[in-house]
Amino acid sequence: MILPLLTVAMEQTKPVAVMIHGAGGGGWEYHYWRPVFEKAGYRVVAPDLMPAAGGLAKTTFSDYVDQVVRASGKSPEVLIGASMGGSLVLKAAERCQPRTLILVCSSIPAHPGRTVPPRDAVFPEVVKWANGPFKDTVDSMPDSDDETHRFAHPKWRDESGLVLSEITAGVRVEKPSVPVLVIIPENDDTVRPQDQQALAQWLGADTHRYAGMSHVGPLFSRSRVEVAEAAVAWIKARRPK
């Protein structure tokens, strides 16, 4: 009985890496990052964001932020957000006070240097992504291998159109006071690399740019492990003393 309790206690003392997924995804998006961080000594928390009580059609950006805050606890070592998750972790950081932040192919919140103008996008109440054609997964992951396509394809889910509308219009966030890394895939056709760079400049963030990499490439391309390892090395170098 002592050994299991000791194992739990040791796990609880590890620095926490919270990983927040993008639209239509889940915690599984960090399948290839998790072992890199665990090997480096982190306890990884990668939740699936859940619909609000009224279902996806009634789910708001704030509903997701509340979930990120609950999953993060107080002062996680690093809070990581990909695509939609980038705006979510920036907003959640105002409340859960991470020691570092990493934005991966991030959506763009409202900020003084925002180069993409806010607009009223038209999304259905529920954006249908679950059970889509296999070709859609292949087309969205051009720098991934077939095994990764088959891993990801059955896992996509539907998403809240309201959340996507709020993000597209530009959610307001405070500039964090902690070190920030912005990971920019230079062949991103979902969020323009120049907009991600402008966000990094406003944040005073470091950047890791990857030539030839798609929007989801940092998590799913053939170079995903190298990207994760570089992120871990950045955290160790920038960790507040």
N, C-alpha and C positions, 0 to 999 in steps of 0.2 A: 504493500500500500504506500510505503514511503517513496518509492521510485516514481510512481505516477504523479504524486503531489510535487515532488522535486522538479519533475519535468515541466509541469504546469507553471511552477514558480519561476523557473529559468526562462520559459517562453514569455512570461509577463514582463521580464526585465529587459527584453530586447527592444531596440529602437523600432518604432512602428513606421511602416511605409504604407500609406493609404492610396489606393489606385482607383480612380473614378473613370468609368467608361464613357464612350460616345453615344450618340443617338442611335437607337435601334440595336444596341449591343448589350453587353453585360460584363460582369467581372471576368468572364472567360477571355476577354480581349487581352488580358495580361498573362495569359497562359505561358508565354515564352519569356516574359520578364520576371515572373514570380521566382523561378529557381535561381536566377541570377542574383536577385535581392536576398533570397533566403541564404544562399551560399555566402553572401557578404555579411550575414548576421542580423538581418532584419526580420521582423514579424510582419508579414504582408496581410493587409486587409483590403480585399477587392470585392465590395458588395455589388449586388444587382439592384439598381434603382427600381423602386416599385411604384405602380400606379397609386394615386390617391384613392380615397374611399369611393369617389364617384366614377372611378375608372380612368383610363388614359385620356379620354376626351375632357375630363375636368382637372387633369393634373397640371400644375403650374411650375414655373421655375423655382418658386419659393418652396414648394413641396419637395423637390429634389434637393435643394440646398439644405433643408432641415435634415434629410436623410444622410447627407454627406457629413454634416456636423455631428450627428449621433454616431456614425460609424467611426469618426476620427478621434473622438474623445478630446482630451485636453493636451495640446502641444505635441502632436505627432512629429516625428523626426522629419518626414517629408510628406507633402500632399501633392499627388500627381493627378493631372486631368488631361484626357485626350479628347480633342474635337469639342463636342458639347461639354464634356467634362472640364475643359479649360476654364470656361466662364463660371462653371459651378464651383470649382475649387478656389478661384479668386474671390468669389462672394463668400464662400464658407470660411475662408482664411480670416475674415473680419471677426469671426466668432470663436474659432477653435485654435488659432494662434500656432500654426505649424512653425518649425524651425527653418524649413526651406520649402520652396515650391518648384514644381516642374510642370511646364505646359507643353503638351505634345500635339502638334498640328492643331493648335487651339482655335476655337471659335473666338470671335473678336467682340469684347464688351465695349460699351461706350467709354471713351476716354478722349482727352484733348487732342491727341495725335492720331485719332482714328481716321484712316484714309478711305474707308468704305462708308458711304453715307447711310444713316439709318433709313430703313424703308419698311413699308407695310407689306410683308410677304403674305401670300395667300396659301395657307396649308389646310388640308382637311382636318377635321377634329382628331382623327386618328390616321397617322401616316402608315400605310400598309407595307411592311418590309418582310414580315414572317412568311416563310414558304414561297419565296420568290424563285425565279428561274436560276439555275446553277450558273448560267452565263453572266448574270448580274454580279455574282460574287467574283467570278474570274475577272470580269472587266474592271471591277473596283479595286482589285488586288493584282495589278499587272507585274509587280516585282516579287510575287510570292510563288511558291512551288505548288504542284497539284495536291500534295498531302495537306498543305495549309488551306487551300481552297475547300477541300472536303471537310476539314475540321471546322471551318467557320460557317460554311453554307447553312447547315441546319439550325444554327444558333441565333441567327438574326431574329429580331422581334419587332413588333409594331412600336410606334413612338407617338408621343403626345404632340399634336400639331400646335397646341397652345404654347408649349415650352419652346418649340422651334421658332414660332412667331416672336416670342419675347426676346430670344437670343438674336434673331435677325434684326429686330428693331434696335437692339443695343441696350443691354442691361447695365446699370450703373454699379461700378465697383470702386472701392478705395484702393489706392496704391499700397501694396504691402511693404512693410519695413524690413522684411527678411530677404535673404538671397533668393533670386529667381533664375531659373534656366528655361529658355524657350527653345524647343527642338523643332526645327523647320525643315520639312521635306520639300526640296526645291521643285519637284514636279507635282506639287499639290494642286489638283484641279477642283477642290472643294472650298478651301480657304486659301486665298492668294498669298503666296510667300511674302510679297511686299507688305501685305497687311499684318502678317505675323511679325515681320521685322519692325514695323512701326509700333506694334504693341510692345515688343521687347525694348525698343528705345524709350518709350514712355515709362516702362517699369524699371528702367536702368538695369535690365537683365543681361546675363550672359546668353550666348546663342551657340547651339550646335546645328550647323546646316549640313544637309545631306543631298548631294547632287544626284539627280536621276531617281529620287525616291518619291513614291506616291503618297497620297494623303494618309493611308493606313500603314505605309511602309515601316515607320519606326516600330510598330508592334508586330507586323506580319511579314515583312520582306525577308529575303535571305540574309540580310545584315542585322536582323532584329536583336540578336544576342550582343553584337558589338555596340549597338545603340544603347542597350540596357547597361552594359558594362561601363560605357562612357558616362552614363547618367550617375551610376554608383560612384565612379571616381570623382565626378563633379561634386556630389554631396559631401564626400569626405574632405575635398579640398576647400569647400566653402562653408563647412559646418561651423557655426558660431562657437568660439572658444569659451 
